[in-house]
Amino acid sequence: MPYIDYTYYTNTFKSTSITQEQFDRLAVRASDLVDMVTNYVLHGVAFEDFAQLIQDNVKKATAAQAEYMAMQGGETSVHGGSPSSVGIGNFNYQDSGEGQQVVSQFAINYLRPTGLLYRGVSVSDC
């Protein structure tokens, strides 16, 4: 389930203009990527139970990721799909595909102050 809706994306985040149909696809992928980079900490927990800062920044990160994917060509920016080699007559172009960033740096920056990117080990007093 996406962390944001189209109204949030267009009216609150005021992001790059895309259609509702494009948004519906991208919001699911963007939310999936937020879950991946946060190691699924948000998954299975009521979103409203998190502090307001976390809720706000997760929404901003999701919107930033959806915007990034829209600007990079849609879902293919995450899944690939661009040709690695193209030739027309004597002209050839080959792209190794390496170095393409899947997650928006803005999304990471929004998540940084939330503590959701922490990968350390917790110790309890059991």
Secondary structure, DSSP 8 states (H G I E B T S, - for coil): --S--HHIIIIIS------HHHHHHHHHHHHHHHHHHTTTSSTTS-GGGS-HHHHHHHHHHHHHHHHHHHHTTTTHHHH--S-SEEEETTEEEE---TT---S-HHHHHHHGGGTTT---------
